[in-house]
Amino acid sequence: MQVSDIVSLEEDRVYHDQIPGMDKYPSSRFMVVSSNEYCTGCISESNAGSKTAEAWSAGIGYQFATDKCVDLPSWFGSFTSQVEEEKTTRL
């Protein structure tokens, strides 16, 4: 894969501490795709940025949040702004 080696779908990222060898690799090897495909209302405009921050804190380098895996949500612009704010805060 060009972006990462280990991909977690939906809310499985909460089990990041159970991924064997996760502590042996940099965060850039891990990616999470969170949507509402299997969890109604898990990701929303109001929490997408904080979900990304949680993923970063867990050692996951990439987090993508959306309503459905095949469509960008109407709040995608807000999500990207939230992520930029989180990056600025962390630097």
C-alpha positions as CSV (number, residue, x, y, z in Angstrom):
1,M,0.0,0.0,0.0
2,Q,1.3,3.5,-0.8
3,V,-0.2,5.2,2.3
4,S,0.0,2.6,5.1
5,D,0.5,-1.1,5.8
6,I,-2.2,-1.7,8.4
7,V,-5.7,-0.4,7.9
8,S,-8.5,-0.5,10.5
9,L,-12.1,0.0,9.5
10,E,-14.9,1.6,11.4
11,E,-14.4,1.8,15.2
12,D,-11.9,-1.0,15.4
13,R,-9.2,1.6,16.1
14,V,-10.3,1.5,19.8
15,Y,-8.6,-1.9,19.9
16,H,-5.3,-0.5,18.7
17,D,-3.5,-1.8,21.8
18,Q,-4.3,-5.3,20.6
19,I,-2.6,-5.1,17.3
20,P,0.5,-7.3,17.6
21,G,3.7,-5.4,17.1
22,M,2.1,-2.0,16.8
23,D,4.7,-0.5,19.1
24,K,7.5,-1.6,16.7
25,Y,6.3,0.5,13.8
26,P,5.9,4.3,13.2
27,S,2.4,5.8,13.2
28,S,2.8,6.3,9.4
29,R,2.2,2.6,9.0
30,F,-1.3,2.7,10.4
31,M,-4.5,4.1,8.9
32,V,-8.1,4.2,10.1
33,V,-11.3,4.7,8.0
34,S,-14.3,5.6,10.2
35,S,-17.8,5.9,8.9
36,N,-21.3,5.3,9.9
37,E,-21.6,2.2,7.7
38,Y,-21.9,-0.1,10.7
39,C,-22.3,2.3,13.6
40,T,-25.1,4.9,13.1
41,G,-24.0,8.3,14.3
42,C,-20.5,7.3,15.4
43,I,-18.9,9.9,13.2
44,S,-20.4,13.4,12.8
45,E,-19.4,16.9,12.0
46,S,-19.1,17.7,15.7
47,N,-16.8,14.8,16.6
48,A,-14.8,13.9,13.5
49,G,-11.9,16.2,14.5
50,S,-11.7,14.8,18.0
51,K,-11.9,11.2,16.6
52,T,-8.9,12.0,14.5
53,A,-7.0,13.4,17.5
54,E,-7.8,10.2,19.4
55,A,-6.4,8.2,16.6
56,W,-3.2,10.2,16.5
57,S,-2.8,9.9,20.3
58,A,-3.2,6.1,19.8
59,G,-0.2,6.0,17.4
60,I,-2.3,5.9,14.2
61,G,-0.9,8.2,11.6
62,Y,-3.9,8.6,9.2
63,Q,-7.6,8.9,10.1
64,F,-10.3,9.4,7.5
65,A,-13.9,10.2,8.7
66,T,-17.0,10.0,6.5
67,D,-20.7,9.2,6.6
68,K,-20.4,6.4,4.1
69,C,-17.2,4.9,2.7
70,V,-18.2,5.7,-0.9
71,D,-19.3,9.4,-0.4
72,L,-17.8,12.5,1.2
73,P,-20.1,13.8,3.9
74,S,-21.7,17.3,3.6
75,W,-19.5,18.3,6.6
76,F,-16.2,17.2,5.0
77,G,-14.9,20.8,4.8
78,S,-15.6,21.3,8.4
79,F,-13.7,18.0,9.2
80,T,-10.6,19.1,7.3
81,S,-10.7,22.4,9.1
82,Q,-10.9,20.6,12.5
83,V,-8.0,18.4,11.5
84,E,-5.9,21.4,10.6
85,E,-6.7,23.0,14.0
86,E,-5.7,19.7,15.7
87,K,-2.4,19.6,13.8
88,T,-1.7,23.3,14.7
89,T,-2.4,22.6,18.4
90,R,-0.1,19.6,18.4
91,L,2.8,21.3,16.8
